[in-house]
Amino acid sequence: MKDQLNRTISLIETPKRIISLVPSQTELLVDLGLEDAIVGITKFCVHPVHLKGNKSIVGGTKQVHFDKIKALHPDIILCNKEENTKEMIQELEKIATVHISDIYTIDDSLELIKLYGALFSKEENANAIIKGITEKKLDFDQFIQDKPKRSAAYFIWKQPWMVAAKDNFIDELLHLNKFENYYSDLERYPEVILQKNRPESAELVLLSTEPFPFHESHVQDIRTFFPNATILVVDGEMFSWYGSRLLKAFDYFKTLHQHHLC
């Protein structure tokens, strides 16, 4: 079996002790019926809400306690190319087999679900999730087809201002919503310089609730730079969490358009 970086994953039997270092993948494991097999998670693995009270917290997504991970005797450690560092993964490989995901598109996400289904002998559950997401997406594609395109700036951080540009999963979901990425000339998650004497022209500004916890009080802060834009605080998990969260995301997007972008 190979992971999404085309690395060969060698396992003698189905892993029984799993450490997940990616919040969205932790949620996916639970929805696949693997909650009992999870032995370690990050402090950011907040779904389902009860999990942090039942599992060992081994650190964050960029820094972990290797001694805690080693003591849990994992069969496999689940990582992501974007969320976890290369240096961290190199150390983790000294402890157990590491599986790395690499997600840019919906298809990548569906592939990961299928991979986990095979890896953990949960094919039936994986297929059900894939079917559900596929149906939700087809329904949303019909819903969105007559909506107008809008230029949209998606902010993920303040001080410094940072955005989701091209070449990431957020950009894929923006395009699915007919939002043309205002910062499509930039890559990944760049810092942008905003100036009060140089108003920006995006039609829509989305302030994500994660990783920076934007809320309504920040709307006026950004309006200084985007005086003519519609500015919304949006659920960052719906735009950036792949896996089974997509079962909820398309309904969220529908509500966003119906209630705020009529």
N, C-alpha and C positions, 0 to 999 in steps of 0.2 A: 504494500500500500504506500501511496505517496501523499504528502501534504500539499498545500497550495503553493509552496515554493518549489515543488517537484522534488523534494527531499524524500528519500526512501525511509519509511517508518517500519521498523522490524519489531514485531511483538509475537511472543509464543502463544498467548491466549488473550481473550478479551480483557482489557484493563478493568480492574475492580476498585482501584483507589486513584481518584482523579483530583488534580489541582488545576483550577482555572484562574488565569491571571487576566481575564478580559470580561468585564461586566456583562456585555451582551451575550457572550458565549456561555457564561454561567446561567443566565436566564434560559438559554436554549437547552442546556443540559437538563434542567429541571423539567422543561416542557417535553423533553424526550423520555422522561421517566427515569432519570438518572440521579435524582437528588440524594439517595442513600449512598451512592458511590462517590460523591464529592466529599473530599476530606479537607481541602483548603481553598480559600478564595481571597480576593483583595478587599480592602476597605471600601472600594467603590462598587462592589457587587451588591447593589441595593434592591434587586428584584430576584425572587420574591422577598418581601420585606422581612420575613422571619428567618431568612437564611443566615444572616450575620450573627444571630443568637445561637445558632446550632453548629456552625462550622468554624474552623480555625482561620483566623485572619493572618495572612502571611506577609502583608505589606500593601503597596499600591501597584500601579501598573508600570511605573518606571524604576521603582526601588523595592526590593523584597528582602526578607530575612532568610538567607539561604539555610541557616541552621534550623529554623522552624520547618522549612520545606523538607529538608533532609530527614528530620525527626518524624515526619508524617508518612514516610516510606511510600511515596506515590509510585504507581505503575506508569503514569503518564502525566505530563504537564502541558496544558493547552495555552498557547500564546498567539500573538498577532504581530505581524511585521511592523505595523504602524504604531500600535499602542505599547509594545514592549521593546526594550533596547537590545541591540545586537550583543553588547557586552553582557547583559543580564542573561540572555539566552545561552551564551557560551558557557556560563557558570552552571546554569540549570541542566545543561546536557551532561554534566559530570554527575548529576544526581539521578536522573531518570530520562526516559524517552521524551522528547519534546515534539509536539505537533504545532506547526505554525500556519495560521490562516493569513490570507492576503485578499482583502475585499475592496473592490472598486465599484461593482455593479450588483444589481439584483441577481443576475445569473451566478455571480461569484458566491453570493449568499446561499442560493439554492444548492450550489455545488457543495458548500461546506456542510449544510444540513444532511445532504446525502452521504458525505464522507463520514460524518459523526454516526449516522445510522449504521453504516457498515462497520466502523471502528468499534462501536460499543454494542453491536448486535441489537440495534433498535430500528431496524429497517422499516417495520410497519409504522411506527410512530413518526419516523422521519418522512416517509411518503405522505402521511396524512397532513403534516405541517406544510410540506411542499405544495400539495394540492390546494390547501387552504390559501396560501399566499398567492399562488398562481390565479385562483379564482378572484381573490380580492383585487389583484392588480388588473385583471381583465375588466372587471366592473369599474374600477377607477379610470382606466383608459377611456372607457365609453363616457363616463361622467365629465372628464376633463377636455374631451376633444373639441368642444365648441367654445371653450374658455379662451379669452385673449392672452397673448404672451405679455409678460411684464418683466422689465429688468429688475433684478433683486440683488441686494447686498446682504450677505449672511454673516453676522458678527459672532465670534466665539470668545472674544476677550476684550477687556478694557484696561488701559494703562499697561502696555501699549494696546492700541486698537489692533485687533487681529481678525482676519476673516477666513472663511472657507473659499478658496479659489478653485481652480480646475484640478483634475486628477485625484479625486477622493470620492468616497461614497456619498457625502452630503451633496456634492455637485450633481451626482446621478439623480438623487431624489428631488433636487431643485428643478432639473429638466423635466422629470416626470410630472411635476406640478405646473409646467409651462412657465417656470421662472428662468429667465436668461441671466446667467451669473454675471453680475456687474463687474466682477473682478476676474473674468475668464482669461485675461491676458497674463495673469499671475498663476503661480503653481502652489499646490498644497495649502498651507496655512500661514500666509505671509502677514507681516506687520504692515499696516497702511498708515500713511500720514494724512490726517484730516486738518484742514485749515479753515478758520471761520470766514476768511475773506475770499474763499474759493468754494462756493457751494457745489455739492455733488448732485448728479441728475438722476440717480436711480429712482424708479417709480415706487419701489417697495424696499423697506429695510426690515430684516428679520433679526431680532435679538434672541440668541439661543440661551436657554436656561442652563446649559452646560457646554464646556467645562466652567466658564464664568457664569455665576448665577444672576444673569440679567433679570430684572423685574421692572414693573411699570415706572418706578422712579427714574429709570435710566432713559426713558423715551425722550424726555426733554433734553437730556445731554446730547443725544445723537441728532435731534432735530436741528440743532445749531448748524450742522454740516449738511443735512439733507432737508432743507426747508419745505420742499414740495412733495416729499415722499409720504406714503402710508407706512407707519412704523408699528410693528407688532412684536410682542414678546411671544416666542414659540417654544414648544416643548422640544428641547434638544435631543431627547431620547428618540423621538419619532423620526427625526432627520438623520440620526447618526448610528443608532443601534440596528445592526443587522440581525439575522437569525429570526427567531420566532416573534420578535417585536413587530415584524412586518405584518403579522396578523392583525395588529391594532393600528398600524401607521396609516393605512389607506383610509380607514374610517375617520381618523383624526384629520387627514388632509381634506377630506370631503367637508367636514365641519368648518375647517379653516376658510375654505372658499365660500361656503354658504353663509357664514355668519360675519365674516370680516372683509371679504373681497367681492362682494356682489357688484 
